[in-house]
Amino acid sequence: MSSTFGSAFRVTTWGESHGRSVGCVLDGCPAGVEIARDEIQKQLDRRRPGQSKLTTPRGEPDSVEILSGVFEDKTIGTPIGLLVYNKDTDSSKYEEIRNKPRPGHADYTWKEKFGHYDWRGGGRASARETVGRVAAGAVAQKMLATLGIRIVAYTTRIGPVTCESPDPSDPELSERIESNPVRTADLAVADQMAEAIADARKDKDSVGGVIEVVATGVPIGLGEPVFEKLDAAIAHAMMAIPATKGVEIGGGFPVCSLRGSQSNDVWELDDDGEMRTRTNNAGGILGGISNGMPIVARIGFKPVSSIPRSQETVDIAKMEAANIEVKGRHDPCVLPRAVPIVESMLALVLADHAIIQGIVPRSFAKE
């Protein structure tokens, strides 16, 4: 089983949905990165359950403890241990369905692969595991900010409701995203997106959608062709997020219907005499290497599999057809809480490749 992500900037997550705690160990972070507990907590608060009527009512405070690697609000170059206790688990709803694999879930595949596994709330396959990713991502984002790299993600689709991408240079973008419960940058469709989630919940159903993420200030040169290309690393990171079903870089699939003369990003000189491309269909990456333009990716999330309506399955204890109603506390849509997860995964990729490229000092404290 693989629980470690990254090469030079490595995060290992641990814990199960209904276990005692979840968290991570982050190794490879240089010394001198200024990071306070409150900065990590802020990101976890964006991911935590129970933050609005559109999310699961599971009441987890997700209060983070820094166990190691940080002293006087600065990293010291040693492994960073981050811990979050589970406070509001309720495994009773899973007892009655432990032998009935939930449609759309990993229950049966995990059982067949590992034999013995934690079936409570999805165990290790639950999105509860992403607490560690977001905690580590907060450190990565702080390190990247020191290099002038900024990352922002936002919802562009929920169910049938879509919107256009915003200007990533907008200074009020982050504030606007956090001003609404679906975390979209387009306030004109925020209520419609929220209504799509509410309607699905009322129908005992769920909806999926798309999150776009943009990184600005990324220098030329990140990425290690041919098998560790930057876009390949991003796709790997995003597809490792629970419920992800698709990743697009730059212009994505629509570009595939164009001609080369339409899709090519023409090089030109900007006002400072620096090379840039007139368009950004490549999404900031050429040949697996960052080209200095904003890195743009879109991630598609499937509808939540845990829905409280009756569905067909198989009782694997009796090996006969059965019905199942998934009870408990579940999100009707993962998108609002997945935004910080997407940001964190891109941050982990860029931090890793920035260190590999050699643009990160061994200690920011000596800079």
N, C-alpha and C positions, 0 to 999 in steps of 0.2 A: 504494500500500500504506500502511495506517495503522498506525503503531507508537507513537503518542502518546495518552495517556489523561488527561483532566482539562482544566479551563479555567484556573483560577487556581493550582491546585496540580497541576502537570503532570509526568507521568512518561513518558519515552520509553525503551522497552526495545530491546535490540539483541542480536544473536548467534544462532547456530544450534546445534542439538543436538550436532553433531560438528565444529563449528568450533573455533577456537582458544580463544574465551572467550565469555562472556555477561555481561550487566550492564545498567545503566540510567543515565540522566541525570535527576535530579529537579530541577525548576525551580519557583520560586514559594514555596519553604519560607522562612518568616521567620527572621531571625537570633535567636540566643539559645536555640534548642531544644537541651536537653542530650541528646546522643546519643553513646554510645561505640561503638567498633567491636564490642565483645563483645555489645552489645545487638542489633546487626544480625545478628551471627553466630549468636546464639541462635535467632533466627527461621529463618535459613537451615538450621540443623541440624535443625529440625523438618520441613523440606521435603526435605532432601537424600536421595538414594537410598542404599540399603544400610543403613538404620538398624535394620531388623529382618528376621526370616526371612519376613515377609509382604510385603516390598517387593522391587524389583529389586536384584540383587546388584552393579549398576554401582557401582564404588568411587570416587565423587566426594567429596572433602573439602569442596568448596564454600566454600573459604576466601576471605572477602571482603577487598578492598582499597578503602579510601576514597581516591579520587584528588583530590577537590576539595570545597570547600563546607563543610568541617568543620575547625575549629581549636580546639585545647585542649578537645576533646570537646563543642563547641557549634557549631551551624550559624552561618554568617556571612552568610546571605542570598543567597549566590551559588549557581549551579548545583552540585548535589552529584553527583559521579561515583562510581559504585560498580562494581567489576570483580570477576568470578569466572572463573578459568581452568578450562577443561575438562581434566581430568587422565587420564581413563580411557575415552577413546573407542575403539571398535572398529567400523570401517565395513565390515569384510570380509563380514559377514553380509548386507549390503545390496547388494553387487555383483551377486549372483546373482538378485536379485529387482527390480532397478532398472527393468525393463520389465514388471513384473507388479504392478499396483496392489493394495495390500493391502485386503481388504474392511474397510469401516468407517473407513478412513483418508482423508486428504486428498490422497494421492499424485496421483491422476488429476486432481482439480479444480485443484490447484496447477499441474500440468503444462500443462493446457489454458489456464489463465488467463495464466500468466507465460511459458510456453515453456521458459525456462531457469531452473532452481531447484535447490536443494540437496536431493537425495533421501536423503541419509544420515541415518538415524534420524528421518525426518520433517522435518529441516531446521528452518525457522522455525515450522512448524506443530506442532513437538514441545512437550510440556509443559516441556521444559528451558528454554524462553523465560521461564517464570514465576519463575525465579531473580531477575530484575530487579524483578518486581512485589513479591516478598516482601521484598527488600532495601529498596525504597522504602516499602513498607507498614510496616516497622519504624520508619522515621522518622516516618511519618504517625501511627502509634499513640502514639509518644512525645509528639508535639505535641498530640494529642487528650487524652492523659492529663493534660496541663497544664491543660486546660479541664474536667477532671472526667469525660471520656467514656471508657468502657471497652468493649472488644470481646472477645467470646469465642465460639468456634465448637467444635462437637463433632459426632461421628457419631451419627445417630439410626436409620440403617438400613444394613445390608449384606446384599445378597441378600434372603432371606426374613426375616431377623432384625431386629426393630424394638424400639424402647424409647420411653418417655415423655420429654418435655422436662424438664430439671432447673430448679431455682429459680436464676435468674441472679444473685441476691443472695447465694448461698451462698459464703462466703469461701474454702472449700476446693475450689471447682469446678475451677479451672484445674489445681490439683495432682492432682485425681482424673482429669481428662482425660489428663494427661501420664503417668499411672501405668500405662497399658495401651497396647499397640501399635496398637490400632484407633482410639484417641482418642475413646472414648465416655465420657459422663458417668455411665452406668449400668453399674457394675461387675458387676451380676448377669448381663448379657448379653455382656460383653466376650469371654469365652471362646467363646461360641457364634458371635459375629461372626468371631473369628479362625479358628474351625473352618470357617466357610463359605468364607473365603478360601483356606484350606489345601486344602479339598476341591476347589475349582475348579482350583487349581494342579495338584493330583494328576491331575485329569481333562483336563489341558491346555486349560483354559478360564479364564474370568474372571467376576467379578461386579461389579455396580454398587451404588449406594446413595444415601443422602441425608445431607447435612450441614445442620445448623441453626446460624445465627449470630445473636447478640443484642448490641445496643449499648445500654448504659445510660448515663444522665447526659446524653443528647442534649437540648439546649434546644429550646424551641418556635421555629419559624421557618425551619428549614433546608429548602431546596427552592425552585425557581424555576418556578412554573406559567407557561405551560401545557405547554411542551414539554420543560422541564428539571425536571420534578417529581422529588422525592427518590426515590420508589419507582421511577420510570422510570429514573433514574440507577443505582439499585441493580440493577435487572433487567439493564440494559446491561452493568454491570460483571461480574455473575455469568455472564451468557451469553457473555462474552468469555473465560471460563476454558475451556481445552480439556476436552472430554468432557462439558460441561454440556448437559443436555437439558431442564431445566425450572427455573423459579423461582416460589416462592410468597412472598407478603408477608402477615404476620399469620396470620389463620385460613386463608388460601389457598382451595383448591378446595372443601374441605368446607363452607365458609361459603355457597357458592353453592347448596347444597341447603336452606338455612334460610330462614325468613321474616325480614323486616326487624325485627320485634319481638324476634327471637332473636339476630340478628347485630349490631344497633346497640350501640355502646359508650356506655352512659349516663354523662353527666358528673356529677361529685360533688365535694365539697370534702374534702380530706384533713385529717389532724389539725392541720396547720399553716395551714389555711385556703386551700390552694392547689388550683387546678383540676386534676382528673385524671379518667380514665375508669375505671369499675368493672371492665370487661373490656378486653381488648386485641385484639379481632378485626381491627382495622385495622392492627395491627403497628406502632403508633407514628407512623403517617402518615395525615393527612386532607387531601384535596384536593391531594396532592403536597407537603404541608408537614408537617414533624415537629410532633407535638402534645405532646411532653414525656414520653410513655410510652416504654418500651423499644422499640427498633426490632427487629423479628423477621423473619427471612427463612429460607427453606429452599431448598436447591439440590440438584437431582437430577443424579447423574452416571451415565452409561451404563457398561456393562461395558467393560473395556479391549479395544480392537480387536485388538491384537497377541497372538494366541494361537498356541501351537506345534503345533496340529493341522492336518491337511491341509484346505484350503478351495479352492473353485473361484474362478477369476478369468480374466482375459484377458491374453495376452501381446501387448502393444501394439506390439512390434517386428515380430511375425509376424502380428498381428491374427487370432489363433486362440485357442480355449479352452485354458486351462492350469490346473494345480494349483499351489498355493503353500503352503509351510510357513514361517511367520515364525519365524526363529531369533533368537538374540541374548538380551538381558537386559531383561525387561519386568515391570512390576508386574502381578500378577493382580487387583489392585483399587487404584484411585487414591485412595480415601477417606482412608486414614491420612495420606498426604502432602498431600492437598488441603485439610485443615483450616487450616493457616497461610496458604494461598493465598486462601481465602475470607475469612479475617480481614483480610488485606492489602487485598483489593479493596474491602471495606466501609470500611476505614480511609481509602483513597484518595478514595472518594466523600465521606465525611463531612468530611475535611480540606478538600477542594475547596469544598464548600458552606459550611463554616464561614468560610472566607476570603471567599467571595462575600457572605455575610451580614454580614460586618464585625465578627465577634466575635473575630477573631484579630488581635492587634497586629502592626505591621510588624516589631517586635522584642520578643521576650520578655525580652531583656537589660535593657530599660528599665523593665520592669514593677516 
